[in-house]
Amino acid sequence: MHFDAEIKNIEIYKNQERPGFHDKFHKVRFLLQSEGIKPMTVDIWVHPNYPEENMLKVAKTFLHRRLLDFVELTSGDIYKPEEVDAIWQSVKPEFLS
């Protein structure tokens, strides 16, 4: 089973106050959309010392790491896809049969 998912860079805010830091950072906002999940935004902070032409790629790299962290956090006590399908077959409504 495959779900459509998309990550878009929607905004870049330059030289923003970052809580807990003295320096200003660039905030790169991404929109994450996936079937069955309410769209959400994720803000990634990038230090302005990174060259501007690399800012988006650096932000995507940081986002990638955070998404991998989420995968790791959720992969502990989960079903295998075939187990989920077996459960669904026993509970799915008749009109979907």
C-alpha positions as CSV (number, residue, x, y, z in Angstrom):
1,M,0.0,0.0,0.0
2,H,1.4,3.4,-1.0
3,F,0.1,6.8,0.2
4,D,0.8,10.1,-1.6
5,A,3.0,12.3,0.5
6,E,4.5,15.7,-0.3
7,I,6.9,18.1,1.4
8,K,6.9,21.6,0.2
9,N,9.0,24.6,1.2
10,I,6.4,27.3,1.7
11,E,8.2,30.2,3.3
12,I,11.7,31.4,4.4
13,Y,11.9,34.0,7.2
14,K,15.3,35.6,7.3
15,N,17.1,36.9,10.4
16,Q,14.5,35.7,13.0
17,E,14.8,35.7,16.8
18,R,15.2,32.0,17.7
19,P,14.1,31.2,21.3
20,G,17.1,30.4,23.5
21,F,19.7,31.8,21.1
22,H,21.5,35.1,20.9
23,D,22.1,35.0,17.2
24,K,19.4,35.4,14.6
25,F,18.6,32.5,12.4
26,H,16.7,31.9,9.2
27,K,13.5,29.9,9.7
28,V,12.5,27.7,6.8
29,R,8.9,26.5,6.9
30,F,7.9,23.2,5.3
31,L,4.4,21.9,4.6
32,L,4.0,18.2,5.1
33,Q,1.0,16.5,3.5
34,S,0.1,12.9,3.4
35,E,-3.1,11.0,2.8
36,G,-5.0,10.4,6.0
37,I,-3.0,12.9,8.0
38,K,-3.9,16.5,8.6
39,P,-1.3,18.8,6.8
40,M,1.2,20.2,9.1
41,T,4.0,22.7,9.0
42,V,7.5,22.2,10.3
43,D,9.9,25.0,11.0
44,I,13.7,24.3,10.6
45,W,16.2,26.8,11.9
46,V,19.3,27.5,9.7
47,H,22.2,29.6,11.0
48,P,22.9,32.6,8.7
49,N,26.6,31.6,8.4
50,Y,25.5,28.9,5.9
51,P,25.8,30.4,2.4
52,E,22.4,31.6,1.2
53,E,22.4,29.5,-1.9
54,N,22.7,26.4,0.3
55,M,20.1,27.4,2.9
56,L,17.2,25.4,1.5
57,K,19.3,22.2,1.0
58,V,20.7,22.5,4.5
59,A,17.2,23.0,5.9
60,K,16.0,19.9,4.0
61,T,18.9,17.9,5.4
62,F,17.9,19.0,8.9
63,L,14.3,18.1,8.2
64,H,15.3,14.7,6.9
65,R,17.1,13.9,10.1
66,R,14.1,15.0,12.2
67,L,11.8,12.9,10.1
68,L,14.1,9.9,10.6
69,D,14.0,10.5,14.3
70,F,10.2,10.4,14.2
71,V,10.3,7.1,12.3
72,E,12.6,5.7,14.9
73,L,10.4,6.9,17.7
74,T,7.3,5.3,16.2
75,S,8.8,2.0,15.1
76,G,9.0,0.3,18.5
77,D,5.6,-1.2,19.1
78,I,3.9,-1.4,15.7
79,Y,2.3,-4.0,13.5
80,K,3.8,-5.4,10.3
81,P,1.8,-4.3,7.2
82,E,0.4,-7.9,6.8
83,E,-0.8,-7.9,10.4
84,V,-2.6,-4.6,9.9
85,D,-4.3,-6.0,6.8
86,A,-5.4,-9.2,8.6
87,I,-7.0,-7.0,11.3
88,W,-8.7,-4.9,8.7
89,Q,-10.1,-7.9,6.9
90,S,-11.8,-8.9,10.2
91,V,-13.3,-5.4,10.9
92,K,-13.9,-3.7,7.6
93,P,-17.5,-2.6,6.9
94,E,-19.5,-4.8,4.5
95,F,-19.9,-2.0,2.0
96,L,-16.2,-2.1,1.4
97,S,-16.1,-5.9,0.8
